[in-house]
Amino acid sequence: MKILSIQSAVAHGHVGNSAAVFPLQRIGVEVIPVHTVNFSNHTGYGAWRGPVMSAADVRDVITGVEERGVFPQIDVVLSGYQGGAGIADVIVDAVRRVKAANPSAVYACDPVMGNARSGCFVAPEIPELLRDRVVPAADIITPNQFELGYLTSTEPSTLESTLASADLARAMGPATVLVTSVERPDREEGTIEMLVVDDAGAWIVRTPLLPFKANGSGDVTTALFTAHYRDTGDAAVSLERTASSIYDLIEATHRSGERELRIVEAQDTFADPRMQFTAERVR
C-alpha cells in the first residue's frame, strides 16, 4: 500500500505527518509525505517557529511526485491539518489527479478544526472550506464529535444523534465516517468511544479515558484506521485494531510523564496490536 499524506510537520514532537508517517511505515505502508506547514513544534505550546507552506509550494511538491510517475501506485490520499486556506483546492485537485491515474484510489480526510474543549483552532475560513469543498470529495472522513457537529450543523451527543449526524455527513459524499472522541452522556464513567459508520453498518468501541491530552493522537488514529480499512475493507476490525494501538500509545505516553507521544517507544503496538477492545454493532 502507498499513501500520499498531505499534512503539517513539526521538528519536535509528533503531530500531522510527524505523527502519522512512522506508524504507517511500521505496519508496512509506503508513505509519501507532503507538508502543509514546517513548524518547530505544534501550536499547543503557544509559541512556535517556521513557515506555513504556500499553496503553490504544496502544489509543486505534489506535481513533482506526479512527474516521477508515482500517481498510478497511490492507493490512498490522506489529509489532515491544512495550514493556509489555499491548500484545500490543492488537495482536492491532487485527489482528482490521483484517481484519474488510479481509479481504485480513495481519499481519507481528517477535517481538523478543533475540539469540544478548545473550540476551533484553525484559521476562520478553514472550517467552511472543509465543509463545502473538501469533505464532499472524500471517501473517508474522521471528524471528532465536535467537528462532526460543525460539518452537519447538528449537536451530536447521544448514540442516536451521533449516528444521525454521521448519516448526514455521509450524505455529503463520504461513504465512511469514523467519529473520534465520542462522549455520550450515558456512557460508562471513565470511558471514551469511537464510532464508525459505512455501507455495511455501524460499530462503536469503548476504551478507558486517560487523564491526559495527547496532541497528535487523532493524526495517528486517522492514519492507522485508513490503512487498516483500505487493507481489510472491514470497518469493525479496523476500528478494533486502531483503538487497541491508540490506547496503548496514549497509555505509554501518560506513563512516561512526557508531553509528546511516545511513538517510537510504542511502535510494537502498531505492528502487533493487542486487540483488547471489541467493537459493538449498533446498527
C-alpha positions as CSV (number, residue, x, y, z in Angstrom):
1,M,0.0,0.0,0.0
2,K,1.2,3.5,-0.8
3,I,-0.3,6.7,0.8
4,L,0.2,10.3,-0.2
5,S,-0.1,12.1,3.1
6,I,-0.7,15.9,2.9
7,Q,-0.4,17.3,6.5
8,S,1.5,19.5,8.8
9,A,5.0,18.6,10.0
10,V,6.9,19.6,13.2
11,A,10.6,19.2,14.0
12,H,10.0,18.5,17.7
13,G,7.2,16.1,18.8
14,H,4.5,14.3,16.9
15,V,1.6,15.8,15.1
16,G,0.5,15.7,11.4
17,N,2.9,13.9,9.2
18,S,5.3,13.8,12.1
19,A,2.8,11.6,13.9
20,A,1.3,9.6,11.0
21,V,4.3,8.6,8.9
22,F,6.2,6.3,11.2
23,P,3.2,4.3,12.5
24,L,2.2,3.7,8.9
25,Q,5.7,2.6,7.9
26,R,5.7,0.3,11.0
27,I,2.7,-1.6,9.6
28,G,4.3,-1.9,6.2
29,V,2.8,1.1,4.4
30,E,4.9,3.2,2.0
31,V,4.3,6.9,2.7
32,I,4.8,10.0,0.5
33,P,4.7,12.9,3.0
34,V,3.8,16.4,1.7
35,H,4.0,19.1,4.4
36,T,1.5,22.0,4.7
37,V,3.5,23.6,7.4
38,N,7.0,23.1,8.7
39,F,7.0,24.2,12.3
40,S,9.4,23.8,15.2
41,N,6.7,22.3,17.3
42,H,2.9,22.0,17.5
43,T,1.0,25.2,18.3
44,G,-0.3,23.8,21.6
45,Y,2.9,25.1,23.2
46,G,1.7,28.7,22.5
47,A,4.9,29.6,20.6
48,W,6.5,28.1,17.5
49,R,8.7,29.0,14.6
50,G,8.7,28.0,10.9
51,P,6.7,28.6,7.8
52,V,3.2,27.8,6.6
53,M,3.8,26.4,3.2
54,S,2.1,28.3,0.4
55,A,-0.5,26.6,-1.8
56,A,1.8,27.0,-4.8
57,D,4.7,25.2,-2.9
58,V,2.5,22.3,-1.8
59,R,1.2,22.0,-5.4
60,D,4.7,22.0,-6.8
61,V,5.8,19.2,-4.5
62,I,2.7,17.1,-5.4
63,T,3.3,17.8,-9.1
64,G,6.9,16.7,-8.8
65,V,5.7,13.4,-7.3
66,E,3.3,13.1,-10.2
67,E,6.1,13.7,-12.7
68,R,8.0,10.7,-11.3
69,G,5.1,8.5,-12.4
70,V,4.0,7.6,-8.9
71,F,0.3,8.5,-9.1
72,P,-0.8,5.1,-10.5
73,Q,0.7,3.4,-7.5
74,I,-1.0,5.6,-4.9
75,D,-3.8,3.7,-3.0
76,V,-4.8,6.5,-0.6
77,V,-4.6,10.3,-0.4
78,L,-4.7,11.3,3.2
79,S,-5.0,14.9,4.5
80,G,-5.1,16.5,7.9
81,Y,-4.3,20.0,9.2
82,Q,-4.2,22.2,6.1
83,G,-2.5,25.4,7.2
84,G,-3.4,28.1,4.7
85,A,-6.8,28.4,3.1
86,G,-5.4,27.8,-0.4
87,I,-4.4,24.2,0.5
88,A,-8.0,22.9,0.2
89,D,-8.1,23.4,-3.6
90,V,-4.6,21.8,-3.9
91,I,-5.7,18.7,-2.0
92,V,-9.0,18.4,-4.0
93,D,-7.0,18.7,-7.2
94,A,-4.4,16.2,-6.1
95,V,-7.2,13.7,-5.3
96,R,-8.7,14.2,-8.7
97,R,-5.4,13.6,-10.4
98,V,-4.5,10.5,-8.3
99,K,-7.9,9.0,-9.0
100,A,-7.5,9.7,-12.7
101,A,-4.3,7.7,-12.6
102,N,-5.6,5.0,-10.3
103,P,-9.4,4.8,-10.2
104,S,-9.3,2.4,-7.2
105,A,-7.6,5.1,-5.0
106,V,-9.5,6.6,-2.1
107,Y,-9.3,9.9,-0.3
108,A,-9.3,10.0,3.5
109,C,-9.8,13.4,5.1
110,D,-9.3,14.3,8.8
111,P,-11.3,17.6,8.9
112,V,-9.1,19.2,11.5
113,M,-10.9,22.3,13.0
114,G,-10.8,22.0,16.8
115,N,-12.4,20.1,19.7
116,A,-15.2,20.5,22.3
117,R,-12.8,21.8,25.0
118,S,-10.7,24.2,22.9
119,G,-13.2,25.2,20.2
120,C,-11.9,26.0,16.7
121,F,-8.1,26.5,16.5
122,V,-7.7,26.9,12.7
123,A,-8.0,30.0,10.5
124,P,-11.6,31.2,10.4
125,E,-12.1,30.3,6.7
126,I,-10.9,26.7,7.1
127,P,-14.0,25.1,8.6
128,E,-16.2,26.4,5.8
129,L,-13.7,25.2,3.1
130,L,-13.6,21.8,4.7
131,R,-17.4,21.5,4.9
132,D,-18.2,22.9,1.4
133,R,-15.2,21.7,-0.7
134,V,-13.0,19.1,0.9
135,V,-15.4,16.7,2.7
136,P,-17.7,16.2,-0.3
137,A,-14.6,15.0,-2.3
138,A,-13.7,12.4,0.4
139,D,-14.4,8.7,0.6
140,I,-13.5,8.5,4.3
141,I,-13.7,11.2,7.0
142,T,-12.5,11.1,10.6
143,P,-14.0,14.0,12.5
144,N,-14.2,14.2,16.2
145,Q,-17.7,14.6,17.7
146,F,-17.3,18.4,17.8
147,E,-16.1,18.6,14.1
148,L,-19.0,16.3,13.1
149,G,-21.4,18.7,14.6
150,Y,-20.0,21.6,12.7
151,L,-19.9,19.7,9.4
152,T,-23.6,18.8,9.7
153,S,-25.0,21.8,11.7
154,T,-26.1,19.4,14.4
155,E,-25.2,18.8,18.1
156,P,-24.4,15.1,18.3
157,S,-24.3,13.8,21.9
158,T,-26.3,10.6,22.3
159,L,-25.6,7.5,20.3
160,E,-28.8,8.1,18.2
161,S,-27.9,11.8,17.5
162,T,-24.3,10.9,16.6
163,L,-25.5,8.2,14.2
164,A,-27.9,10.7,12.7
165,S,-25.1,13.2,12.3
166,A,-22.9,10.6,10.7
167,D,-25.6,9.8,8.2
168,L,-25.9,13.5,7.3
169,A,-22.1,13.6,6.8
170,R,-22.3,10.5,4.6
171,A,-24.9,12.2,2.5
172,M,-22.4,15.0,1.8
173,G,-20.2,12.5,-0.1
174,P,-18.0,10.3,2.1
175,A,-19.1,6.6,2.3
176,T,-17.3,6.0,5.6
177,V,-17.4,8.2,8.7
178,L,-15.2,7.5,11.7
179,V,-16.2,9.7,14.7
180,T,-13.5,10.1,17.4
181,S,-13.7,11.4,20.9
182,V,-17.3,10.4,21.3
183,E,-18.5,11.3,24.8
184,R,-22.1,10.2,25.3
185,P,-23.9,11.4,28.4
186,D,-25.0,7.8,29.2
187,R,-21.6,6.2,28.6
188,E,-19.8,4.3,31.4
189,E,-17.9,6.7,33.6
190,G,-14.2,7.0,32.8
191,T,-14.6,5.8,29.2
192,I,-14.4,7.3,25.7
193,E,-15.6,5.9,22.4
194,M,-15.1,5.8,18.7
195,L,-17.9,5.2,16.2
196,V,-17.6,4.1,12.6
197,V,-20.4,4.1,10.0
198,D,-20.2,2.7,6.5
199,D,-22.5,0.9,4.0
200,A,-22.3,-2.3,5.9
201,G,-23.4,-0.9,9.3
202,A,-22.3,1.0,12.4
203,W,-20.0,-0.1,15.2
204,I,-18.8,1.6,18.4
205,V,-15.7,0.8,20.6
206,R,-15.2,1.9,24.2
207,T,-11.8,2.4,25.9
208,P,-10.7,3.8,29.2
209,L,-10.4,7.5,29.2
210,L,-6.9,8.5,30.4
211,P,-6.4,11.9,32.1
212,F,-4.1,13.2,29.5
213,K,-4.3,15.4,26.4
214,A,-2.2,13.8,23.7
215,N,-1.6,16.2,20.8
216,G,-1.3,14.1,17.6
217,S,-3.2,11.1,18.7
218,G,-6.0,12.0,16.3
219,D,-3.5,12.1,13.4
220,V,-2.3,8.6,14.3
221,T,-5.9,7.4,14.6
222,T,-6.8,8.6,11.1
223,A,-3.6,7.1,9.6
224,L,-4.0,3.7,11.2
225,F,-7.7,3.4,10.6
226,T,-7.4,4.4,7.0
227,A,-4.6,1.9,6.3
228,H,-6.4,-1.0,8.1
229,Y,-9.7,-0.2,6.4
230,R,-8.1,0.0,3.0
231,D,-6.4,-3.3,3.6
232,T,-9.3,-5.2,5.1
233,G,-12.5,-3.4,4.0
234,D,-13.8,-4.3,7.4
235,A,-14.8,-1.3,9.5
236,A,-15.2,-3.2,12.7
237,V,-11.9,-5.0,12.6
238,S,-10.2,-1.7,11.5
239,L,-11.8,0.1,14.5
240,E,-10.7,-2.6,16.9
241,R,-7.1,-2.6,15.7
242,T,-6.9,1.2,15.7
243,A,-8.5,1.5,19.2
244,S,-6.0,-1.0,20.6
245,S,-3.0,0.7,19.2
246,I,-4.1,4.2,20.1
247,Y,-5.0,3.3,23.7
248,D,-1.6,1.6,24.2
249,L,0.2,4.6,22.6
250,I,-1.6,7.1,24.9
251,E,-1.1,4.9,27.9
252,A,2.6,4.6,27.2
253,T,2.8,8.4,26.8
254,H,0.9,9.0,30.1
255,R,3.1,6.5,31.9
256,S,6.3,8.2,30.7
257,G,5.3,11.6,32.1
258,E,6.3,13.2,28.8
259,R,4.2,15.6,26.8
260,E,4.9,14.3,23.3
261,L,3.5,11.0,22.1
262,R,5.9,8.0,22.7
263,I,5.5,6.9,19.1
264,V,8.9,5.2,18.9
265,E,8.5,3.5,22.3
266,A,5.0,2.2,21.4
267,Q,5.8,1.1,17.9
268,D,5.1,-2.6,18.5
269,T,1.5,-1.8,19.3
270,F,1.1,-0.5,15.7
271,A,2.6,-3.6,14.1
272,D,1.0,-6.1,16.5
273,P,-2.0,-4.6,18.4
274,R,-3.2,-6.5,21.4
275,M,-6.8,-6.4,20.2
276,Q,-8.1,-5.8,23.8
277,F,-11.2,-3.9,22.7
278,T,-14.3,-5.3,20.9
279,A,-16.4,-3.2,18.5
280,E,-20.1,-3.5,19.2
281,R,-22.5,-3.4,16.3
282,V,-25.1,-0.6,16.9
283,R,-26.9,-0.7,13.6
